[in-house]
Amino acid sequence: MLCLTGPTRAVTIDPPVLLAPMEGITDRIFRSLIAPHGGLGAAVSEFIRITVAPTPQRVCRRDLGPPIGVPVALQLMTPDDSHLAASVANAERAGAAWVDLNFGCPAPVVFSKCAGSALLAHPERIARIVATAAAATGLPVTAKMRAGISSPAHLRELVAAAAEAGAAAITLHARLRITSYDEPATWAWLAEARDALARCARPVPLIGNGGIETAADIVRMRAETGVDAVMVGRAALADPFIFRTAAGGPAPTVAEASAWALGYLDAIGSGSPKAKQLVRYWRCAGMLADPAQRQALLRGPTPAIAGFFTSLVPAGPAPPATRTSG
Ligand SMILES: Cc1cc2nc3c(=O)[nH]c(=O)nc-3n(C[C@H](O)[C@H](O)[C@H](O)COP(=O)(O)O)c2cc1C
């Protein structure tokens, strides 16, 4: 169990396994379809960028969606502290379980505006942003960051800056800004960050992230690095049952996995580009192990994707006959 403690409110994350924020993937639909299967302790929304005005409460509410039975944090990204306090207050009013701050986004448009991972060059700005957010709410405020821009040389200083400024926990994505998502994460940096946080005047928990591929990796990351919790990114789209399996539940069958995929396709709408995104990542229950089959689905028409999954779900019992009166 992980406890995030804010000035007046605390959040319990049990089990200590979180769904990562992933723009274009982990929206409220995805989160609502993942949570019921168990094993998920909490989730974080896709980032909302603060630009020329505070993020309105209605935008926070829309991104959070209806309750899903586990705490959901709202993630904000900002280059500085203007409009931050009001945005954080709106997130709290909208029902966020806590507020997460993004110091990891590598996108060039974000980087050029000195937000996301660009702030990794400025620990003092990270500290000011965290302190402003923490002073604006009774909720816990957390910081999610990479290990550095082009080197992990300032990793200890970065995590300490956020912790000392009032973060309730740090999430470390164990890659650099320049590291591509295809390269392995460096879990040794998680152990280093854990050590740095333990030496802080204000020690706070560390959430480890990066390179989780299987349920066994979740257990292994905790054992090898000492992180207090694990955050799962892309593997959750590859296998939405990864949280259940990591919690000791059964591995999904092909039929169960396909039924989940069909539910997802139905929820996003048949023509959504997210259908092909699902195929790109999907390997639940050992499916799409043949690259040629995956390529064929990616090249084919989008509706064929639903057809593929439908063919793997056994036909259920006939629906009960409709009773008519009179
Ligand atoms: C498509 C995509 C979108 C992402 N969007 C966000 C985001 O909105 N906020 C954030 O902090 N990280 C974002 N990330 C980074 C993930 O939260 C996570 O740190 C990263 O995927 C590493 O974890 P993994 O190796 O388990 O996938 C995104 C990653 C991907 C692949």
PDBQT file of the ligand as one rigid body, heavy atoms in Angstrom, charges set to zero:
ROOT
HETATM    1  C1  LIG A 401       1.666   7.716 -26.225  1.00  0.00    +0.000 C 
HETATM    2  C2  LIG A 401       2.231   8.158 -24.911  1.00  0.00    +0.000 A 
HETATM    3  C3  LIG A 401       1.686   9.255 -24.264  1.00  0.00    +0.000 A 
HETATM    4  C4  LIG A 401       2.202   9.681 -23.036  1.00  0.00    +0.000 A 
HETATM    5  N1  LIG A 401       1.611  10.732 -22.394  1.00  0.00    +0.000 NA
HETATM    6  C5  LIG A 401       2.067  11.107 -21.161  1.00  0.00    +0.000 A 
HETATM    7  C6  LIG A 401       1.409  12.129 -20.410  1.00  0.00    +0.000 A 
HETATM    8  O1  LIG A 401       0.370  12.687 -20.798  1.00  0.00    +0.000 OA
HETATM    9  N2  LIG A 401       1.950  12.481 -19.216  1.00  0.00    +0.000 N 
HETATM   10  C7  LIG A 401       3.085  11.877 -18.714  1.00  0.00    +0.000 A 
HETATM   11  O2  LIG A 401       3.538  12.216 -17.623  1.00  0.00    +0.000 OA
HETATM   12  N3  LIG A 401       3.693  10.887 -19.388  1.00  0.00    +0.000 NA
HETATM   13  C8  LIG A 401       3.210  10.485 -20.578  1.00  0.00    +0.000 A 
HETATM   14  N4  LIG A 401       3.792   9.429 -21.233  1.00  0.00    +0.000 N 
HETATM   15  C9  LIG A 401       4.879   8.680 -20.562  1.00  0.00    +0.000 C 
HETATM   16  C10 LIG A 401       4.284   7.511 -19.740  1.00  0.00    +0.000 C 
HETATM   17  O3  LIG A 401       3.519   7.983 -18.658  1.00  0.00    +0.000 OA
HETATM   18  C11 LIG A 401       5.396   6.632 -19.174  1.00  0.00    +0.000 C 
HETATM   19  O4  LIG A 401       6.223   7.436 -18.386  1.00  0.00    +0.000 OA
HETATM   20  C12 LIG A 401       6.206   5.973 -20.289  1.00  0.00    +0.000 C 
HETATM   21  O5  LIG A 401       5.367   5.373 -21.250  1.00  0.00    +0.000 OA
HETATM   22  C13 LIG A 401       7.176   4.937 -19.714  1.00  0.00    +0.000 C 
HETATM   23  O6  LIG A 401       6.479   3.856 -19.159  1.00  0.00    +0.000 OA
HETATM   24  P1  LIG A 401       6.385   2.453 -19.950  1.00  0.00    +0.000 P 
HETATM   25  O7  LIG A 401       7.785   2.084 -20.360  1.00  0.00    +0.000 OA
HETATM   26  O8  LIG A 401       5.779   1.511 -18.905  1.00  0.00    +0.000 OA
HETATM   27  O9  LIG A 401       5.486   2.664 -21.122  1.00  0.00    +0.000 OA
HETATM   28  C14 LIG A 401       3.292   8.999 -22.459  1.00  0.00    +0.000 A 
HETATM   29  C15 LIG A 401       3.841   7.882 -23.113  1.00  0.00    +0.000 A 
HETATM   30  C16 LIG A 401       3.320   7.457 -24.325  1.00  0.00    +0.000 A 
HETATM   31  C17 LIG A 401       3.920   6.248 -24.991  1.00  0.00    +0.000 C 
ENDROOT
TORSDOF 0
